[in-house]
Amino acid sequence: MGRVRPTYIKRVAIELVRNHSDRFTEDFDHNKGVVGELTDVESLIMRNRIAGYVTRYRKQEQA
């Protein structure tokens, strides 16, 4: 079983995908860089968690 992500991570990730859907892909490393550019998140752990949820969200959209 996986971990449950906090609501604020999901909220930020979904908002980024809705506003900048053309910039995100299903590749985590690419999304990590894009999240770093679009947000002012200083914590690398927080950036990675947002990018991870963006990646999962994009994969769910494709299915």
PQR file of N, CA, C, O and H, with PARSE charges and radii, in Angstrom:
ATOM      1  N   MET A   1       0.833  -1.182   0.000 -0.4000 1.5000
ATOM      2  CA  MET A   1       0.000   0.000   0.000 -0.0000 2.0000
ATOM      3  C   MET A   1       0.875   1.242   0.000  0.5500 1.7000
ATOM      4  O   MET A   1       1.970   1.254   0.562 -0.5500 1.4000
ATOM      5  N   GLY A   2       0.372   2.275  -0.637 -0.4000 1.5000
ATOM      6  CA  GLY A   2       1.127   3.512  -0.725 -0.0000 2.0000
ATOM      7  C   GLY A   2       0.747   4.489   0.364  0.5500 1.7000
ATOM      8  O   GLY A   2      -0.113   4.223   1.204 -0.5500 1.4000
ATOM      9  H   GLY A   2      -0.518   2.265  -1.094  0.4000 1.0000
ATOM     10  N   ARG A   3       1.409   5.619   0.324 -0.4000 1.5000
ATOM     11  CA  ARG A   3       1.140   6.668   1.299 -0.0000 2.0000
ATOM     12  C   ARG A   3       0.080   7.616   0.764  0.5500 1.7000
ATOM     13  O   ARG A   3      -0.059   7.794  -0.446 -0.5500 1.4000
ATOM     14  H   ARG A   3       2.107   5.836  -0.358  0.4000 1.0000
ATOM     15  N   VAL A   4      -0.659   8.218   1.673 -0.4000 1.5000
ATOM     16  CA  VAL A   4      -1.669   9.198   1.304 -0.0000 2.0000
ATOM     17  C   VAL A   4      -1.001  10.563   1.273  0.5500 1.7000
ATOM     18  O   VAL A   4      -0.344  10.959   2.236 -0.5500 1.4000
ATOM     19  H   VAL A   4      -0.546   8.074   2.656  0.4000 1.0000
ATOM     20  N   ARG A   5      -1.167  11.279   0.172 -0.4000 1.5000
ATOM     21  CA  ARG A   5      -0.557  12.596   0.054 -0.0000 2.0000
ATOM     22  C   ARG A   5      -1.449  13.649   0.706  0.5500 1.7000
ATOM     23  O   ARG A   5      -2.674  13.547   0.643 -0.5500 1.4000
ATOM     24  H   ARG A   5      -1.701  10.957  -0.610  0.4000 1.0000
ATOM     25  N   PRO A   6      -0.848  14.655   1.328 -0.5600 1.5000
ATOM     26  CA  PRO A   6      -1.645  15.726   1.920  0.2800 2.0000
ATOM     27  C   PRO A   6      -2.422  16.499   0.854  0.5500 1.7000
ATOM     28  O   PRO A   6      -2.036  16.532  -0.315 -0.5500 1.4000
ATOM     29  N   THR A   7      -3.502  17.107   1.271 -0.4000 1.5000
ATOM     30  CA  THR A   7      -4.372  17.831   0.348 -0.0000 2.0000
ATOM     31  C   THR A   7      -3.652  18.988  -0.321  0.5500 1.7000
ATOM     32  O   THR A   7      -3.900  19.268  -1.494 -0.5500 1.4000
ATOM     33  H   THR A   7      -3.816  17.081   2.220  0.4000 1.0000
ATOM     34  N   TYR A   8      -2.756  19.675   0.405 -0.4000 1.5000
ATOM     35  CA  TYR A   8      -2.095  20.834  -0.191 -0.0000 2.0000
ATOM     36  C   TYR A   8      -1.183  20.431  -1.343  0.5500 1.7000
ATOM     37  O   TYR A   8      -1.010  21.209  -2.281 -0.5500 1.4000
ATOM     38  H   TYR A   8      -2.555  19.447   1.357  0.4000 1.0000
ATOM     39  N   ILE A   9      -0.600  19.246  -1.298 -0.4000 1.5000
ATOM     40  CA  ILE A   9       0.225  18.783  -2.419 -0.0000 2.0000
ATOM     41  C   ILE A   9      -0.660  18.504  -3.624  0.5500 1.7000
ATOM     42  O   ILE A   9      -0.330  18.891  -4.745 -0.5500 1.4000
ATOM     43  H   ILE A   9      -0.740  18.614  -0.536  0.4000 1.0000
ATOM     44  N   LYS A  10      -1.782  17.833  -3.395 -0.4000 1.5000
ATOM     45  CA  LYS A  10      -2.703  17.539  -4.488 -0.0000 2.0000
ATOM     46  C   LYS A  10      -3.261  18.820  -5.090  0.5500 1.7000
ATOM     47  O   LYS A  10      -3.366  18.943  -6.311 -0.5500 1.4000
ATOM     48  H   LYS A  10      -2.050  17.518  -2.485  0.4000 1.0000
ATOM     49  N   ARG A  11      -3.621  19.778  -4.231 -0.4000 1.5000
ATOM     50  CA  ARG A  11      -4.219  21.027  -4.709 -0.0000 2.0000
ATOM     51  C   ARG A  11      -3.245  21.794  -5.602  0.5500 1.7000
ATOM     52  O   ARG A  11      -3.622  22.263  -6.677 -0.5500 1.4000
ATOM     53  H   ARG A  11      -3.536  19.678  -3.240  0.4000 1.0000
ATOM     54  N   VAL A  12      -2.004  21.922  -5.161 -0.4000 1.5000
ATOM     55  CA  VAL A  12      -0.995  22.637  -5.946 -0.0000 2.0000
ATOM     56  C   VAL A  12      -0.716  21.904  -7.251  0.5500 1.7000
ATOM     57  O   VAL A  12      -0.623  22.531  -8.305 -0.5500 1.4000
ATOM     58  H   VAL A  12      -1.698  21.542  -4.289  0.4000 1.0000
ATOM     59  N   ALA A  13      -0.584  20.590  -7.190 -0.4000 1.5000
ATOM     60  CA  ALA A  13      -0.273  19.803  -8.386 -0.0000 2.0000
ATOM     61  C   ALA A  13      -1.390  19.897  -9.420  0.5500 1.7000
ATOM     62  O   ALA A  13      -1.120  20.091 -10.605 -0.5500 1.4000
ATOM     63  H   ALA A  13      -0.660  20.080  -6.334  0.4000 1.0000
ATOM     64  N   ILE A  14      -2.633  19.761  -8.987 -0.4000 1.5000
ATOM     65  CA  ILE A  14      -3.752  19.815  -9.931 -0.0000 2.0000
ATOM     66  C   ILE A  14      -3.889  21.207 -10.523  0.5500 1.7000
ATOM     67  O   ILE A  14      -4.196  21.351 -11.706 -0.5500 1.4000
ATOM     68  H   ILE A  14      -2.852  19.603  -8.024  0.4000 1.0000
ATOM     69  N   GLU A  15      -3.662  22.235  -9.711 -0.4000 1.5000
ATOM     70  CA  GLU A  15      -3.723  23.608 -10.217 -0.0000 2.0000
ATOM     71  C   GLU A  15      -2.642  23.849 -11.270  0.5500 1.7000
ATOM     72  O   GLU A  15      -2.901  24.490 -12.288 -0.5500 1.4000
ATOM     73  H   GLU A  15      -3.413  22.118  -8.749  0.4000 1.0000
ATOM     74  N   LEU A  16      -1.436  23.342 -11.032 -0.4000 1.5000
ATOM     75  CA  LEU A  16      -0.358  23.491 -12.010 -0.0000 2.0000
ATOM     76  C   LEU A  16      -0.696  22.777 -13.313  0.5500 1.7000
ATOM     77  O   LEU A  16      -0.471  23.322 -14.393 -0.5500 1.4000
ATOM     78  H   LEU A  16      -1.225  22.821 -10.204  0.4000 1.0000
ATOM     79  N   VAL A  17      -1.231  21.574 -13.221 -0.4000 1.5000
ATOM     80  CA  VAL A  17      -1.569  20.818 -14.431 -0.0000 2.0000
ATOM     81  C   VAL A  17      -2.676  21.524 -15.209  0.5500 1.7000
ATOM     82  O   VAL A  17      -2.630  21.575 -16.438 -0.5500 1.4000
ATOM     83  H   VAL A  17      -1.415  21.131 -12.344  0.4000 1.0000
ATOM     84  N   ARG A  18      -3.655  22.060 -14.517 -0.4000 1.5000
ATOM     85  CA  ARG A  18      -4.748  22.748 -15.212 -0.0000 2.0000
ATOM     86  C   ARG A  18      -4.279  24.028 -15.887  0.5500 1.7000
ATOM     87  O   ARG A  18      -4.746  24.359 -16.977 -0.5500 1.4000
ATOM     88  H   ARG A  18      -3.692  22.019 -13.518  0.4000 1.0000
ATOM     89  N   ASN A  19      -3.363  24.749 -15.254 -0.4000 1.5000
ATOM     90  CA  ASN A  19      -2.895  26.017 -15.823 -0.0000 2.0000
ATOM     91  C   ASN A  19      -1.777  25.845 -16.840  0.5500 1.7000
ATOM     92  O   ASN A  19      -1.618  26.684 -17.727 -0.5500 1.4000
ATOM     93  H   ASN A  19      -2.984  24.480 -14.369  0.4000 1.0000
ATOM     94  N   HIS A  20      -1.002  24.777 -16.729 -0.4000 1.5000
ATOM     95  CA  HIS A  20       0.171  24.580 -17.596 -0.0000 2.0000
ATOM     96  C   HIS A  20       0.221  23.141 -18.105  0.5500 1.7000
ATOM     97  O   HIS A  20       1.278  22.510 -18.061 -0.5500 1.4000
ATOM     98  H   HIS A  20      -1.131  24.095 -16.009  0.4000 1.0000
ATOM     99  N   SER A  21      -0.889  22.622 -18.579 -0.4000 1.5000
ATOM    100  CA  SER A  21      -0.953  21.206 -18.959 -0.0000 2.0000
ATOM    101  C   SER A  21      -0.002  20.854 -20.096  0.5500 1.7000
ATOM    102  O   SER A  21       0.458  19.715 -20.185 -0.5500 1.4000
ATOM    103  H   SER A  21      -1.747  23.135 -18.615  0.4000 1.0000
ATOM    104  N   ASP A  22       0.300  21.813 -20.966 -0.4000 1.5000
ATOM    105  CA  ASP A  22       1.178  21.528 -22.098 -0.0000 2.0000
ATOM    106  C   ASP A  22       2.638  21.343 -21.679  0.5500 1.7000
ATOM    107  O   ASP A  22       3.428  20.803 -22.453 -0.5500 1.4000
ATOM    108  H   ASP A  22      -0.073  22.738 -20.894  0.4000 1.0000
ATOM    109  N   ARG A  23       3.008  21.772 -20.489 -0.4000 1.5000
ATOM    110  CA  ARG A  23       4.403  21.693 -20.050 -0.0000 2.0000
ATOM    111  C   ARG A  23       4.727  20.406 -19.301  0.5500 1.7000
ATOM    112  O   ARG A  23       5.901  20.076 -19.133 -0.5500 1.4000
ATOM    113  H   ARG A  23       2.366  22.211 -19.860  0.4000 1.0000
ATOM    114  N   PHE A  24       3.719  19.677 -18.849 -0.4000 1.5000
ATOM    115  CA  PHE A  24       3.951  18.472 -18.054 -0.0000 2.0000
ATOM    116  C   PHE A  24       3.811  17.220 -18.906  0.5500 1.7000
ATOM    117  O   PHE A  24       3.001  17.165 -19.832 -0.5500 1.4000
ATOM    118  H   PHE A  24       2.765  19.945 -18.985  0.4000 1.0000
ATOM    119  N   THR A  25       4.619  16.210 -18.572 -0.4000 1.5000
ATOM    120  CA  THR A  25       4.583  14.928 -19.268 -0.0000 2.0000
ATOM    121  C   THR A  25       4.420  13.814 -18.236  0.5500 1.7000
ATOM    122  O   THR A  25       4.124  14.078 -17.071 -0.5500 1.4000
ATOM    123  H   THR A  25       5.277  16.254 -17.820  0.4000 1.0000
ATOM    124  N   GLU A  26       4.610  12.589 -18.664 -0.4000 1.5000
ATOM    125  CA  GLU A  26       4.563  11.445 -17.754 -0.0000 2.0000
ATOM    126  C   GLU A  26       5.939  11.112 -17.196  0.5500 1.7000
ATOM    127  O   GLU A  26       6.104  10.080 -16.545 -0.5500 1.4000
ATOM    128  H   GLU A  26       4.850  12.375 -19.611  0.4000 1.0000
ATOM    129  N   ASP A  27       6.935  11.971 -17.441 -0.4000 1.5000
ATOM    130  CA  ASP A  27       8.300  11.752 -16.970 -0.0000 2.0000
ATOM    131  C   ASP A  27       8.539  12.551 -15.689  0.5500 1.7000
ATOM    132  O   ASP A  27       8.410  13.775 -15.686 -0.5500 1.4000
ATOM    133  H   ASP A  27       6.801  12.809 -17.970  0.4000 1.0000
ATOM    134  N   PHE A  28       8.885  11.864 -14.610 -0.4000 1.5000
ATOM    135  CA  PHE A  28       9.071  12.511 -13.311 -0.0000 2.0000
ATOM    136  C   PHE A  28      10.189  13.543 -13.343  0.5500 1.7000
ATOM    137  O   PHE A  28      10.019  14.649 -12.828 -0.5500 1.4000
ATOM    138  H   PHE A  28       8.990  10.869 -14.612  0.4000 1.0000
ATOM    139  N   ASP A  29      11.335  13.203 -13.939 -0.4000 1.5000
ATOM    140  CA  ASP A  29      12.472  14.123 -13.941 -0.0000 2.0000
ATOM    141  C   ASP A  29      12.151  15.412 -14.690  0.5500 1.7000
ATOM    142  O   ASP A  29      12.552  16.495 -14.264 -0.5500 1.4000
ATOM    143  H   ASP A  29      11.474  12.305 -14.357  0.4000 1.0000
ATOM    144  N   HIS A  30      11.441  15.302 -15.787 -0.4000 1.5000
ATOM    145  CA  HIS A  30      11.031  16.496 -16.531 -0.0000 2.0000
ATOM    146  C   HIS A  30      10.077  17.339 -15.687  0.5500 1.7000
ATOM    147  O   HIS A  30      10.230  18.557 -15.596 -0.5500 1.4000
ATOM    148  H   HIS A  30      11.115  14.423 -16.134  0.4000 1.0000
ATOM    149  N   ASN A  31       9.097  16.686 -15.072 -0.4000 1.5000
ATOM    150  CA  ASN A  31       8.111  17.397 -14.257 -0.0000 2.0000
ATOM    151  C   ASN A  31       8.752  18.061 -13.044  0.5500 1.7000
ATOM    152  O   ASN A  31       8.302  19.117 -12.597 -0.5500 1.4000
ATOM    153  H   ASN A  31       8.973  15.697 -15.146  0.4000 1.0000
ATOM    154  N   LYS A  32       9.795  17.444 -12.519 -0.4000 1.5000
ATOM    155  CA  LYS A  32      10.499  18.008 -11.374 -0.0000 2.0000
ATOM    156  C   LYS A  32      11.089  19.377 -11.735  0.5500 1.7000
ATOM    157  O   LYS A  32      11.003  20.323 -10.952 -0.5500 1.4000
ATOM    158  H   LYS A  32      10.160  16.586 -12.883  0.4000 1.0000
ATOM    159  N   GLY A  33      11.684  19.471 -12.918 -0.4000 1.5000
ATOM    160  CA  GLY A  33      12.231  20.747 -13.363 -0.0000 2.0000
ATOM    161  C   GLY A  33      11.161  21.787 -13.618  0.5500 1.7000
ATOM    162  O   GLY A  33      11.339  22.960 -13.291 -0.5500 1.4000
ATOM    163  H   GLY A  33      11.754  18.702 -13.554  0.4000 1.0000
ATOM    164  N   VAL A  34      10.050  21.363 -14.200 -0.4000 1.5000
ATOM    165  CA  VAL A  34       8.959  22.293 -14.498 -0.0000 2.0000
ATOM    166  C   VAL A  34       8.342  22.821 -13.203  0.5500 1.7000
ATOM    167  O   VAL A  34       8.049  24.012 -13.100 -0.5500 1.4000
ATOM    168  H   VAL A  34       9.905  20.410 -14.466  0.4000 1.0000
ATOM    169  N   VAL A  35       8.146  21.952 -12.224 -0.4000 1.5000
ATOM    170  CA  VAL A  35       7.601  22.400 -10.934 -0.0000 2.0000
ATOM    171  C   VAL A  35       8.555  23.403 -10.289  0.5500 1.7000
ATOM    172  O   VAL A  35       8.111  24.385  -9.694 -0.5500 1.4000
ATOM    173  H   VAL A  35       8.384  20.985 -12.308  0.4000 1.0000
ATOM    174  N   GLY A  36       9.848  23.166 -10.401 -0.4000 1.5000
ATOM    175  CA  GLY A  36      10.832  24.104  -9.863 -0.0000 2.0000
ATOM    176  C   GLY A  36      10.756  25.465 -10.521  0.5500 1.7000
ATOM    177  O   GLY A  36      10.957  26.484  -9.861 -0.5500 1.4000
ATOM    178  H   GLY A  36      10.208  22.369 -10.885  0.4000 1.0000
ATOM    179  N   GLU A  37      10.467  25.498 -11.820 -0.4000 1.5000
ATOM    180  CA  GLU A  37      10.354  26.767 -12.541 -0.0000 2.0000
ATOM    181  C   GLU A  37       9.067  27.511 -12.197  0.5500 1.7000
ATOM    182  O   GLU A  37       9.075  28.734 -12.057 -0.5500 1.4000
ATOM    183  H   GLU A  37      10.303  24.670 -12.356  0.4000 1.0000
ATOM    184  N   LEU A  38       7.970  26.782 -12.063 -0.4000 1.5000
ATOM    185  CA  LEU A  38       6.660  27.410 -11.923 -0.0000 2.0000
ATOM    186  C   LEU A  38       6.291  27.775 -10.488  0.5500 1.7000
ATOM    187  O   LEU A  38       5.392  28.589 -10.280 -0.5500 1.4000
ATOM    188  H   LEU A  38       7.964  25.789 -12.177  0.4000 1.0000
ATOM    189  N   THR A  39       6.949  27.203  -9.512 -0.4000 1.5000
ATOM    190  CA  THR A  39       6.594  27.473  -8.122 -0.0000 2.0000
ATOM    191  C   THR A  39       7.766  28.098  -7.386  0.5500 1.7000
ATOM    192  O   THR A  39       8.895  28.120  -7.877 -0.5500 1.4000
ATOM    193  H   THR A  39       7.679  26.541  -9.681  0.4000 1.0000
ATOM    194  N   ASP A  40       7.473  28.603  -6.205 -0.4000 1.5000
ATOM    195  CA  ASP A  40       8.525  29.163  -5.358 -0.0000 2.0000
ATOM    196  C   ASP A  40       8.829  28.240  -4.182  0.5500 1.7000
ATOM    197  O   ASP A  40       9.264  28.690  -3.122 -0.5500 1.4000
ATOM    198  H   ASP A  40       6.556  28.585  -5.806  0.4000 1.0000
ATOM    199  N   VAL A  41       8.594  26.941  -4.383 -0.4000 1.5000
ATOM    200  CA  VAL A  41       8.847  25.950  -3.340 -0.0000 2.0000
ATOM    201  C   VAL A  41      10.352  25.820  -3.153  0.5500 1.7000
ATOM    202  O   VAL A  41      11.081  25.525  -4.101 -0.5500 1.4000
ATOM    203  H   VAL A  41       8.240  26.576  -5.244  0.4000 1.0000
ATOM    204  N   GLU A  42      10.812  26.042  -1.928 -0.4000 1.5000
ATOM    205  CA  GLU A  42      12.244  25.966  -1.660 -0.0000 2.0000
ATOM    206  C   GLU A  42      12.676  24.570  -1.224  0.5500 1.7000
ATOM    207  O   GLU A  42      13.831  24.189  -1.416 -0.5500 1.4000
ATOM    208  H   GLU A  42      10.221  26.282  -1.158  0.4000 1.0000
ATOM    209  N   SER A  43      11.769  23.819  -0.647 -0.4000 1.5000
ATOM    210  CA  SER A  43      12.083  22.484  -0.159 -0.0000 2.0000
ATOM    211  C   SER A  43      12.126  21.498  -1.326  0.5500 1.7000
ATOM    212  O   SER A  43      11.172  21.397  -2.097 -0.5500 1.4000
ATOM    213  H   SER A  43      10.831  24.128  -0.491  0.4000 1.0000
ATOM    214  N   LEU A  44      13.225  20.780  -1.447 -0.4000 1.5000
ATOM    215  CA  LEU A  44      13.353  19.796  -2.515 -0.0000 2.0000
ATOM    216  C   LEU A  44      12.392  18.634  -2.310  0.5500 1.7000
ATOM    217  O   LEU A  44      11.878  18.070  -3.276 -0.5500 1.4000
ATOM    218  H   LEU A  44      14.000  20.862  -0.820  0.4000 1.0000
ATOM    219  N   ILE A  45      12.151  18.276  -1.060 -0.4000 1.5000
ATOM    220  CA  ILE A  45      11.216  17.182  -0.778 -0.0000 2.0000
ATOM    221  C   ILE A  45       9.816  17.562  -1.229  0.5500 1.7000
ATOM    222  O   ILE A  45       9.111  16.750  -1.829 -0.5500 1.4000
ATOM    223  H   ILE A  45      12.569  18.734  -0.275  0.4000 1.0000
ATOM    224  N   MET A  46       9.410  18.797  -0.943 -0.4000 1.5000
ATOM    225  CA  MET A  46       8.081  19.258  -1.343 -0.0000 2.0000
ATOM    226  C   MET A  46       7.978  19.316  -2.868  0.5500 1.7000
ATOM    227  O   MET A  46       6.963  18.916  -3.437 -0.5500 1.4000
ATOM    228  H   MET A  46       9.983  19.456  -0.456  0.4000 1.0000
ATOM    229  N   ARG A  47       9.022  19.810  -3.528 -0.4000 1.5000
ATOM    230  CA  ARG A  47       9.026  19.871  -4.992 -0.0000 2.0000
ATOM    231  C   ARG A  47       8.880  18.478  -5.587  0.5500 1.7000
ATOM    232  O   ARG A  47       8.119  18.277  -6.534 -0.5500 1.4000
ATOM    233  H   ARG A  47       9.847  20.135  -3.066  0.4000 1.0000
ATOM    234  N   ASN A  48       9.611  17.516  -5.030 -0.4000 1.5000
ATOM    235  CA  ASN A  48       9.556  16.149  -5.541 -0.0000 2.0000
ATOM    236  C   ASN A  48       8.194  15.515  -5.317  0.5500 1.7000
ATOM    237  O   ASN A  48       7.710  14.768  -6.167 -0.5500 1.4000
ATOM    238  H   ASN A  48      10.229  17.679  -4.261  0.4000 1.0000
ATOM    239  N   ARG A  49       7.576  15.802  -4.188 -0.4000 1.5000
ATOM    240  CA  ARG A  49       6.249  15.240  -3.924 -0.0000 2.0000
ATOM    241  C   ARG A  49       5.208  15.821  -4.873  0.5500 1.7000
ATOM    242  O   ARG A  49       4.339  15.100  -5.363 -0.5500 1.4000
ATOM    243  H   ARG A  49       7.969  16.408  -3.497  0.4000 1.0000
ATOM    244  N   ILE A  50       5.297  17.119  -5.132 -0.4000 1.5000
ATOM    245  CA  ILE A  50       4.369  17.743  -6.085 -0.0000 2.0000
ATOM    246  C   ILE A  50       4.600  17.166  -7.473  0.5500 1.7000
ATOM    247  O   ILE A  50       3.643  16.831  -8.171 -0.5500 1.4000
ATOM    248  H   ILE A  50       6.004  17.704  -4.735  0.4000 1.0000
ATOM    249  N   ALA A  51       5.864  17.047  -7.883 -0.4000 1.5000
ATOM    250  CA  ALA A  51       6.176  16.498  -9.203 -0.0000 2.0000
ATOM    251  C   ALA A  51       5.727  15.046  -9.313  0.5500 1.7000
ATOM    252  O   ALA A  51       5.266  14.624 -10.374 -0.5500 1.4000
ATOM    253  H   ALA A  51       6.642  17.320  -7.316  0.4000 1.0000
ATOM    254  N   GLY A  52       5.852  14.285  -8.247 -0.4000 1.5000
ATOM    255  CA  GLY A  52       5.401  12.899  -8.257 -0.0000 2.0000
ATOM    256  C   GLY A  52       3.901  12.793  -8.433  0.5500 1.7000
ATOM    257  O   GLY A  52       3.415  11.927  -9.161 -0.5500 1.4000
ATOM    258  H   GLY A  52       6.227  14.628  -7.385  0.4000 1.0000
ATOM    259  N   TYR A  53       3.166  13.674  -7.767 -0.4000 1.5000
ATOM    260  CA  TYR A  53       1.712  13.628  -7.920 -0.0000 2.0000
ATOM    261  C   TYR A  53       1.298  14.119  -9.301  0.5500 1.7000
ATOM    262  O   TYR A  53       0.342  13.600  -9.878 -0.5500 1.4000
ATOM    263  H   TYR A  53       3.562  14.377  -7.176  0.4000 1.0000
ATOM    264  N   VAL A  54       2.007  15.114  -9.841 -0.4000 1.5000
ATOM    265  CA  VAL A  54       1.727  15.574 -11.208 -0.0000 2.0000
ATOM    266  C   VAL A  54       1.924  14.421 -12.183  0.5500 1.7000
ATOM    267  O   VAL A  54       1.110  14.229 -13.087 -0.5500 1.4000
ATOM    268  H   VAL A  54       2.784  15.535  -9.372  0.4000 1.0000
ATOM    269  N   THR A  55       2.990  13.657 -12.010 -0.4000 1.5000
ATOM    270  CA  THR A  55       3.272  12.526 -12.894 -0.0000 2.0000
ATOM    271  C   THR A  55       2.162  11.486 -12.819  0.5500 1.7000
ATOM    272  O   THR A  55       1.699  10.997 -13.849 -0.5500 1.4000
ATOM    273  H   THR A  55       3.651  13.814 -11.276  0.4000 1.0000
ATOM    274  N   ARG A  56       1.738  11.148 -11.614 -0.4000 1.5000
ATOM    275  CA  ARG A  56       0.647  10.177 -11.455 -0.0000 2.0000
ATOM    276  C   ARG A  56      -0.655  10.718 -12.035  0.5500 1.7000
ATOM    277  O   ARG A  56      -1.416   9.977 -12.657 -0.5500 1.4000
ATOM    278  H   ARG A  56       2.114  11.545 -10.778  0.4000 1.0000
ATOM    279  N   TYR A  57      -0.909  11.995 -11.834 -0.4000 1.5000
ATOM    280  CA  TYR A  57      -2.131  12.626 -12.332 -0.0000 2.0000
ATOM    281  C   TYR A  57      -2.171  12.589 -13.860  0.5500 1.7000
ATOM    282  O   TYR A  57      -3.211  12.297 -14.450 -0.5500 1.4000
ATOM    283  H   TYR A  57      -0.291  12.597 -11.328  0.4000 1.0000
ATOM    284  N   ARG A  58      -1.029  12.889 -14.502 -0.4000 1.5000
ATOM    285  CA  ARG A  58      -0.953  12.856 -15.968 -0.0000 2.0000
ATOM    286  C   ARG A  58      -1.144  11.432 -16.488  0.5500 1.7000
ATOM    287  O   ARG A  58      -1.799  11.235 -17.511 -0.5500 1.4000
ATOM    288  H   ARG A  58      -0.184  13.127 -14.022  0.4000 1.0000
ATOM    289  N   LYS A  59      -0.585  10.447 -15.806 -0.4000 1.5000
ATOM    290  CA  LYS A  59      -0.754   9.057 -16.230 -0.0000 2.0000
ATOM    291  C   LYS A  59      -2.209   8.630 -16.109  0.5500 1.7000
ATOM    292  O   LYS A  59      -2.701   7.871 -16.944 -0.5500 1.4000
ATOM    293  H   LYS A  59      -0.053  10.607 -14.975  0.4000 1.0000
ATOM    294  N   GLN A  60      -2.906   9.107 -15.079 -0.4000 1.5000
ATOM    295  CA  GLN A  60      -4.326   8.790 -14.921 -0.0000 2.0000
ATOM    296  C   GLN A  60      -5.151   9.441 -16.022  0.5500 1.7000
ATOM    297  O   GLN A  60      -6.122   8.851 -16.496 -0.5500 1.4000
ATOM    298  H   GLN A  60      -2.506   9.724 -14.401  0.4000 1.0000
ATOM    299  N   GLU A  61      -4.775  10.657 -16.436 -0.4000 1.5000
ATOM    300  CA  GLU A  61      -5.492  11.339 -17.516 -0.0000 2.0000
ATOM    301  C   GLU A  61      -5.352  10.575 -18.824  0.5500 1.7000
ATOM    302  O   GLU A  61      -6.301  10.502 -19.605 -0.5500 1.4000
ATOM    303  H   GLU A  61      -3.986  11.135 -16.050  0.4000 1.0000
ATOM    304  N   GLN A  62      -4.172  10.003 -19.069 -0.4000 1.5000
ATOM    305  CA  GLN A  62      -3.918   9.296 -20.318 -0.0000 2.0000
ATOM    306  C   GLN A  62      -4.684   7.977 -20.385  0.5500 1.7000
ATOM    307  O   GLN A  62      -5.019   7.510 -21.474 -0.5500 1.4000
ATOM    308  H   GLN A  62      -3.401  10.062 -18.435  0.4000 1.0000
ATOM    309  N   ALA A  63      -4.960   7.383 -19.243 -0.4000 1.5000
ATOM    310  CA  ALA A  63      -5.627   6.067 -19.214 -0.0000 2.0000
ATOM    311  C   ALA A  63      -7.104   6.157 -19.511  0.5500 1.7000
ATOM    312  O   ALA A  63      -7.794   5.138 -19.522 -0.5500 1.4000
ATOM    313  H   ALA A  63      -4.688   7.762 -18.359  0.4000 1.0000
TER
END
